[in-house]
Amino acid sequence: MKVQPSKLGKTVIITGGNRGLGYECAKAIAAFDQDWHVIIASRNHKQATLSVKQLIAQTGNRSIELIELDLASLASIRAFAKNFAARSCPPLHAIVCNAGIQIVTRTTYTKDGFESTFGVNHLGHFLLVNLLLQHLVSPSRIIFVSSGTHSPNEKLNHLINIPSPKYCNARLLAFPESASIEEDILTIGLRRYTTSKLCNILCAYELAHRLQSQGYSTQQQPITVNVFDPGLMPGTGIARDYNSIQRFAWNFLLPGICLFVPYANSTNKSGKNLARLILAPEFATVTGKYFVDLQQVRSSKESYDRKKAAELWQTSAQLVNLAPDETFDAIKENFSVHV
């Protein structure tokens, strides 16, 4: 962590910023202030290149670029961090962990052998954020995008039959046992997704706690870590593993319900709200909180389980081979030099 230097602009990294919620967030930040340098972190080079061109045209902000990132590959994540460090970007002030997948037709694995939903949605972002911590310049903000599906008490989950998360330990999520014969693959896939969204919250709260308890985040020089729940957002790419009829309904029919269902939002609305958590001064020192739209609310009871959060953090570090000098030890070195 470094202290704010003279005004040199600000950089934000947005995973999955080439479409949907991430794109709308990138657009809102880029349009808000030309001093923001926006990095779209995406594995889809072709689509992301077009998205960067569109963002520049829509916002007039020419300081928008793509850096390729595949969250299903630890090597790609490490290469991204090295690539970013080698560039002469403005100081890094924000990270938006937005990219995510939902696989409901089969079990797939990342390039490193982790179950894909857990590997991409949690482990990929866990490693990315830890590698980037040393480059953050305070005041800075980190946002993890989660989902109301993480909560067994969410009314919408009961209405549309979304299974509750099932967290035993991180290693079992990374290397799941044979699927239960009592559950169909759709239910298994959805449960893996809801559990990964719970992991996003546990990870965010644990990171916020560690930064504060070790003195790297203070009221005067904050590094805040919060969670954003965008609500139900039909039309995003999260349904790409569904069948053709389901994808058609998700992409073209269900977006119309956003006007009538209180739980549903458009990507435009949620993207602006997500950007506001990065931009608005009233959130500058708020950390370790869960936001639905822009309202601070309680997340599920399980998400506040400190023992589970600590186990998730420690096991995740082992799974991705995160060395101490790549994360908090690196912050300590920068902190002692720049403060």
C-alpha positions in Angstrom: 0.0 0.0 0.0 1.3 3.4 -0.9 0.1 6.9 0.2 -1.6 9.2 -2.3 1.1 11.1 -4.3 0.5 14.3 -6.2 -2.5 14.2 -8.5 -1.5 11.9 -11.3 -4.9 10.5 -12.2 -6.4 7.3 -10.8 -6.6 3.7 -12.1 -9.5 1.3 -11.6 -9.3 -2.4 -12.6 -12.6 -4.0 -13.4 -12.8 -7.8 -14.1 -15.4 -8.8 -16.6 -15.7 -5.1 -17.7 -16.3 -6.0 -21.3 -20.1 -6.7 -20.9 -23.1 -6.5 -18.6 -22.6 -5.0 -15.1 -18.9 -4.6 -15.4 -19.3 -2.6 -18.7 -21.9 -0.3 -17.2 -19.7 0.3 -14.2 -16.7 1.1 -16.4 -18.8 3.4 -18.4 -20.0 5.3 -15.4 -16.5 5.7 -13.9 -15.0 6.7 -17.2 -17.7 9.3 -17.8 -17.6 10.7 -14.3 -14.0 12.0 -14.5 -11.5 12.0 -17.3 -8.8 11.5 -14.7 -9.9 7.9 -14.2 -7.8 5.4 -16.2 -10.0 2.3 -16.7 -8.5 -1.2 -17.2 -10.9 -3.8 -18.5 -9.6 -7.2 -17.3 -11.0 -9.9 -19.6 -10.1 -13.2 -21.2 -12.1 -12.4 -24.4 -9.7 -10.3 -26.4 -12.0 -9.7 -29.4 -15.1 -8.7 -27.4 -13.1 -6.7 -24.9 -11.3 -4.8 -27.6 -14.6 -3.8 -29.1 -15.9 -2.9 -25.7 -13.0 -0.6 -25.1 -13.6 1.2 -28.4 -17.3 1.6 -27.5 -16.5 2.9 -24.0 -14.2 5.5 -25.4 -16.8 6.6 -27.9 -19.6 6.7 -25.3 -17.6 8.5 -22.6 -15.1 10.6 -24.4 -12.5 9.2 -22.0 -9.6 7.9 -24.1 -7.8 6.5 -21.0 -9.4 3.0 -21.2 -7.5 -0.1 -22.1 -7.7 -3.9 -22.1 -5.3 -6.1 -20.2 -6.0 -9.8 -20.8 -7.0 -11.9 -17.7 -8.3 -15.4 -17.4 -9.5 -16.0 -13.9 -9.5 -19.8 -14.6 -5.7 -19.8 -14.9 -3.3 -18.9 -12.0 -0.6 -18.3 -14.5 -2.8 -15.8 -16.3 -3.6 -14.0 -13.1 0.1 -13.7 -12.1 0.9 -12.5 -15.7 -1.8 -9.9 -15.4 -0.3 -8.6 -12.1 3.2 -8.4 -13.6 1.9 -6.8 -16.8 0.1 -4.1 -14.7 3.2 -3.5 -12.6 5.3 -3.0 -15.7 3.0 -0.3 -17.2 3.1 3.4 -16.4 -0.5 3.6 -15.3 -1.8 6.2 -12.9 -1.9 5.1 -9.3 -4.2 2.2 -8.6 -7.1 3.4 -6.4 -9.8 0.8 -7.1 -10.4 -2.9 -7.9 -13.8 -4.2 -8.9 -14.1 -8.0 -8.7 -17.1 -8.4 -11.0 -16.4 -11.3 -13.4 -18.3 -14.6 -12.6 -19.6 -17.8 -14.1 -22.5 -20.1 -13.4 -22.2 -23.7 -14.8 -25.4 -25.8 -14.6 -25.0 -28.5 -17.2 -21.9 -30.3 -16.1 -18.8 -30.2 -13.9 -15.8 -28.4 -15.4 -12.4 -27.6 -14.1 -10.0 -24.7 -14.4 -6.6 -25.0 -16.0 -5.2 -25.7 -12.5 -7.7 -28.5 -11.7 -10.2 -26.6 -9.5 -13.9 -26.8 -9.9 -14.6 -23.9 -12.3 -17.3 -22.0 -10.4 -15.3 -21.9 -7.2 -12.0 -21.5 -9.1 -13.1 -18.5 -11.1 -15.6 -16.7 -8.8 -13.5 -17.0 -5.7 -10.0 -18.3 -6.1 -9.2 -16.2 -9.2 -10.3 -13.0 -7.5 -8.6 -14.0 -4.2 -5.2 -14.3 -5.9 -5.7 -11.3 -8.1 -6.5 -8.9 -5.2 -3.7 -10.2 -3.1 -1.2 -9.7 -5.9 -2.4 -6.2 -6.5 -2.5 -5.1 -2.8 1.1 -3.8 -3.0 0.2 -1.5 -5.9 -2.8 0.1 -4.2 -2.5 3.8 -3.4 -4.6 5.0 -0.5 -7.3 6.1 -0.3 -8.4 3.1 -2.2 -11.5 0.8 -2.6 -12.0 -2.8 -3.4 -15.5 -4.1 -4.3 -16.5 -7.8 -4.5 -19.7 -8.4 -6.5 -21.8 -11.0 -4.8 -25.4 -12.0 -5.0 -28.5 -12.3 -2.8 -28.5 -16.0 -3.7 -25.9 -16.4 -0.9 -28.6 -16.0 1.7 -31.0 -18.8 2.6 -33.5 -16.2 3.9 -33.7 -14.2 0.6 -37.4 -14.3 -0.5 -36.5 -14.4 -4.2 -34.5 -17.5 -3.8 -37.5 -19.4 -2.5 -39.7 -18.0 -5.3 -37.4 -19.2 -8.1 -36.1 -22.3 -6.2 -32.4 -21.3 -5.8 -30.6 -23.8 -3.5 -28.8 -22.4 -0.4 -25.0 -22.4 -0.2 -23.3 -25.4 1.3 -19.9 -24.5 2.8 -17.9 -27.2 4.5 -14.3 -26.2 3.7 -12.5 -24.6 0.8 -10.6 -27.7 -0.3 -13.8 -29.6 -0.8 -15.2 -26.8 -3.0 -12.0 -26.8 -5.1 -12.0 -30.6 -5.4 -15.6 -31.7 -5.0 -16.5 -35.3 -4.3 -18.7 -37.2 -6.8 -22.0 -35.4 -7.2 -24.9 -36.5 -5.0 -27.3 -38.8 -6.7 -30.1 -37.0 -4.8 -29.5 -33.8 -6.7 -29.7 -33.1 -10.4 -26.8 -31.3 -12.2 -28.8 -28.1 -12.4 -29.2 -28.0 -8.6 -25.6 -28.9 -8.1 -24.5 -26.1 -10.4 -26.7 -23.5 -8.8 -25.5 -24.5 -5.3 -21.9 -24.2 -6.4 -22.7 -20.7 -7.6 -24.5 -19.6 -4.5 -21.7 -21.0 -2.4 -19.1 -19.1 -4.4 -21.1 -15.9 -3.8 -20.9 -16.7 -0.1 -17.2 -17.1 -0.4 -16.9 -13.7 -2.0 -18.5 -12.2 1.1 -16.4 -14.2 3.5 -13.3 -13.2 1.6 -14.2 -9.5 1.5 -14.9 -9.3 5.3 -11.7 -11.2 6.1 -9.6 -8.9 3.9 -11.2 -5.8 5.5 -10.5 -7.2 8.9 -6.9 -8.0 8.1 -6.1 -4.6 6.5 -7.5 -2.8 9.6 -6.1 -5.1 12.3 -2.6 -4.9 10.8 -2.8 -1.1 10.4 -2.7 -0.8 6.6 -6.2 0.7 6.5 -6.9 3.7 8.7 -9.5 6.5 8.8 -6.8 8.8 7.5 -5.5 6.4 4.8 -8.2 3.9 4.1 -8.2 0.8 2.0 -11.8 -0.2 2.1 -13.3 -3.6 1.1 -17.0 -3.9 0.5 -19.5 -6.2 -1.1 -22.1 -5.2 -3.8 -25.3 -7.1 -4.5 -26.7 -5.9 -7.9 -29.9 -7.8 -7.6 -31.5 -10.0 -10.2 -30.2 -8.7 -13.6 -31.7 -10.5 -16.6 -29.8 -9.9 -19.8 -26.3 -10.5 -18.4 -23.9 -13.3 -19.6 -24.4 -15.3 -16.4 -26.9 -17.6 -18.1 -24.6 -18.6 -21.0 -24.5 -22.2 -19.9 -28.3 -22.6 -20.0 -30.1 -24.1 -22.9 -31.2 -22.0 -25.9 -34.8 -21.4 -24.7 -33.6 -20.4 -21.2 -31.0 -18.1 -22.6 -33.6 -16.5 -24.9 -35.9 -15.9 -21.9 -33.0 -14.5 -19.8 -31.7 -12.2 -22.5 -34.8 -11.0 -24.2 -38.0 -11.7 -22.2 -37.0 -11.3 -18.5 -35.3 -7.9 -18.8 -38.8 -6.5 -19.1 -39.6 -7.5 -15.5 -37.1 -5.0 -14.1 -39.9 -2.4 -14.3 -42.2 -4.5 -12.1 -40.2 -6.7 -9.8 -38.6 -5.1 -6.8 -35.7 -7.6 -6.7 -34.7 -7.0 -10.4 -32.5 -4.3 -11.8 -31.2 -3.3 -15.2 -27.4 -3.6 -15.8 -27.4 0.1 -16.4 -28.9 0.9 -13.0 -26.8 -1.6 -11.1 -23.6 -0.5 -13.0 -24.1 3.1 -11.9 -24.7 2.0 -8.3 -21.5 -0.2 -8.4 -19.6 2.8 -9.8 -20.9 5.0 -7.0 -19.4 2.7 -4.4 -16.1 3.5 -6.0 -16.7 7.2 -6.6 -18.9 8.7 -3.9 -17.2 10.4 -1.0 -19.7 9.1 1.6 -18.3 5.6 1.1 -14.6 6.6 1.5 -14.1 5.1 4.9 -16.9 2.5 5.0 -15.4 -1.0 5.0 -16.5 -4.6 5.6 -20.1 -3.9 4.6 -22.7 -5.4 2.3 -24.7 -3.2 -0.1 -27.9 -3.9 -2.0 -28.0 -1.2 -4.6 -26.6 1.6 -2.4 -28.3 0.5 0.9 -26.1 -1.0 3.5 -27.8 -4.2 4.8 -26.9 -7.3 6.7 -25.7 -10.3 4.7 -26.5 -13.8 5.8 -25.7 -15.1 9.2 -23.2 -17.5 7.8 -21.3 -14.8 6.0 -20.2 -13.4 9.4 -18.6 -16.7 10.5 -15.0 -15.7 11.4 -13.8 -19.3 11.6 -15.1 -20.1 8.1 -13.6 -16.9 6.8 -10.2 -17.6 8.3 -10.3 -21.2 7.0 -11.3 -20.0 3.5 -8.5 -17.5 3.5 -5.8 -19.9 4.7 -6.8 -22.7 2.4 -7.2 -20.5 -0.6 -3.7 -19.1 -0.1 -2.4 -22.7 0.0 -4.4 -23.7 -3.1 -3.1 -20.8 -5.2 0.4 -21.0 -3.8 0.3 -17.4 -2.5 3.6 -16.6 -0.8 3.7 -14.1 2.1 6.0 -11.8 0.1 3.4 -11.6 -2.7 0.7 -10.1 -0.5 0.9 -8.6 3.1 4.6 -8.7 3.4 4.8 -6.7 0.1 2.4 -4.2 1.5 4.5 -3.9 4.6 7.6 -3.1 2.5 5.8 -0.4 0.5 4.1 0.9 3.6 7.4 1.4 5.4 9.0 3.1 2.4 6.2 5.5 1.5 4.7 6.5 4.9 
